[in-house]
Amino acid sequence: MNLLLLDPAQIQDQCARITDARRLGHIREHLKLNTGDTIKIGQKNGLKGTALVKSITDQQLLLNQIVLDQAPPPKLPLTLIVALPRPKVLRRLIMDAITLGVEQLILMHSYRVEKSYWQTPFLQQLDSYIELGLEQAGDTIWPQVQCFKRFRPFVEDILPGLIAEQPAFVAHPYADQPMPVAINQPCVLVIGPEGGFIPFEIDLLQHNGCQPASLGPRILRTETAVSSIIGRLFG
């Protein structure tokens, strides 16, 4: 945790109270803060700053002298669209994408996505993964996250509006065109499931404005591909 993220309602008269077990435990066990110490904080969807530890026990952390005077790090101008991964991969993927600064994240269905994945309780915990990613990055701005359970209606009806006038790339190991390097401009990135998109899906994505692009002959895992491509596009 590189930032204690506070809801605006928690901050009253430059003071705040933290009682949830996860954050309180981390602060006590890893940050090892004591009364009078300074902690980095941020207001959700607001500024960053610092606070003083007024008191800390097993049950609560009291902060005072809260000062919010720093802008959060800028987001990447990226809409990341990912075929819903296996539940255990989902947590890592969300945290990594948010830590890297993805501005908008979309989870969608595809042929090789097991329908049971949409029933996982992990999907009900997306906010907690987002919070972990923001805490790691020292960010405060909540990204936009959406889910679409039908591939074709999403690609035909929603995707063209997302692309608008910005480039869109679909990661595909058998594409002739290499993935661009350091474009540093708003774009859309589509990444498939384990096993990749089927030919019909690639054709439909391409027909609706996505350019298939390859990272080379090696087949990467979904979470590896996300980090690798983001670093490549915005390095």
N, C-alpha and C positions, 0 to 999 in steps of 0.2 A: 504494500500500500504506500504509494508516493503522494497521496492526497486523500484527505478525509472529506468525502462529498456530503454536503448537507442540503436537505430540502429547505426552501425558503421559509416554510412554516416553523422550522426548528430554531430559527434565529430570531431572538427577541432581545432588544436593547443590548446588542453586541454580546449576547450570551447564547449558549446552546447546551443541550443535554443529549447524550448518546447512551442508549441502553441495550441496543441489539447485540446479541452474543458474539456474532462473527467479528464485527469491527472492534468491539471492546476487547475481545480476546486477543486479536492481532496487535492492538495497541499496547496491551499489557505484556504479551509474551515476546513480541518481536521488536517493537519500537522502544519498549521499556521506558515509557515516559513517566515522569513524576510531577508532582505539584510544582508549578512555576516554569515548567518546560514550554517551549514553543512548538506548535504543530502546524503543518501546512494544511489548509482547508480550501474548499471551493463551494460556492453555492450552485446548485443544479441549474443549468442553463444561464449561469451568471458569471461573475468574476471569481478569481482566485485570491488568496491572501493568507493570513496567519491568525492564530489565536493562542492564548495562554491556557495551560491546564490549571484550572482552579482547584479541582480535586479529582481523584480517580480511585474507584473501588472495584470489587468484583461485580457490582451491580450497575454502576453508571460512571460516565465521564462528564464532568462539568467543565465547560469552556467559557472564558470571558475575554474581554479586550479583542473581540473579533474585528479584523480589518480586511476588507475586500477591495483591493486596489490594483490587481493584475489581470490582464487579459489571458484567457486560456490559449493553448497552442492552436494554430489554424488547422482546420480539417483539410483532408485531401478532397479535391473536387471530383469524387469518384462515386458512381453508383455501382455497387457490387451485387451481382445476381448469381446465386449459387443454388444448384439443385440440392434439395435437402439431404444432408449427409446422415450417416449412422448416428444414433443418439450420442454415443460417447465422443464422437468427433465434433458434434455440434457445439459443445461447450468450448472446446479449444478454438474452433474456427471463429466463433462469435467474439471471444476475448481477444484473439489476435487481430481480427479485422478492426475492432474498435480501438485497440491500442495503437494500431498503425494510422488511425485517423480517418477511416472510411466514413463518408458523410451520409450515405444512404445504403441500406442493406436489404436485399430482397431474397427470400427463400421460396423456391418454387418446386413443383413436381416435374418429374420426367419419367420416361419409360423404365429406367433402371433404378428408380427410387422405390423401395418397398413401401407399400401403402401403410404398413404398420408403423413406419417412422412418424407419420402424422399423428399417431396416438400417444407418442412418448410424452411423459410428464416433463421432460426437458424443455419442451416448447412453452410450457407454462412458467418456466423459470428464466426466460430470455432477459427480463429486466435485471435479474441478479448477475447474469453474465456480462451484460452491458456495463453495469456498475463496476464490476471487477476490472473490466478493460479500461474504463475511464480513470479509476483509481491508479492503475498501473501507469497510465500515460500522463497523469497529472492534468487531465482534461475535465471540463465541466459540462460540455454541450452534448445533450442526448441526441444520438443519431436517429434517423427515421428508419424503422424496421417494419417490413410488411411480409405477409405470407400469401402465396397463391397456389392452390391445390390442383389447378388444371393447367397443363402445359400450353396447349394450343390456344385457348382463349387469352391467356396471358401474352403469348408471343404475338398474336395477331391484333389484339385490341389494346393492350397496355404498353407493350414494349416500344412501338413506334413513337408514342408520345413522350416516353422517357428519353429516347435517343435525340429527338428534335434535330438540332444542327450540330451535335457533338459526335465524335467518332465512337463506335461501339465495336468491341472485339469479343469473340468467343474463343476460348482456349481449346485448341484441337491439335493433337500431336501429329496428325497426318495432313495438316494444311501446308500449302506451298509457301505462304507468306510468313515470315518470322514475326513474333510479337514485337511491337515497337519498343524503343528504348528512350527513356527520358523525354516523353512528350510534354509532361508538366502542363496539362490543360484539362479542362473537364472532359470526362469520358465515361463510358459504360463498359464494364467487364463482366462477361458471363462465363461461369465455370461449371462444368457438368458433374455428374455423380461418379462414384467409383465405377470404373468400367467405361466411362465416357458417354457422350450422347450417341444415340443411334443415327444412322444416315438421314432418316426422315427429319429428325430434330435439327441436325446441322443445316439441312437444306431450308427448313422453315425459318430458322434464325437468320440465315444468310438472306433469304428473300425479304425479310423484314428489317434489314439494315445492319446486321452484324457481320463483321469481317472475320472469318476463321483465321487464326494465327497460331503458330507453333512455337514452343519453347525448345524444340530440338527432339532428338530421337528417344530421350528418356521419358518414361511414363511416371508422372509424379502423383503422390497422394493429394487429395483435395486440399487439406490444410497447408501442405507444402507448396502447392501451386498458388494458393492465395497469397502467401507471404512473398514468394519468389516473383510473381508477376507485379504485385504492387510496388515492390522494390525496384523492379525493372522500369515500370512506367513512370515512377516519380522519384527515381534515384538522382 
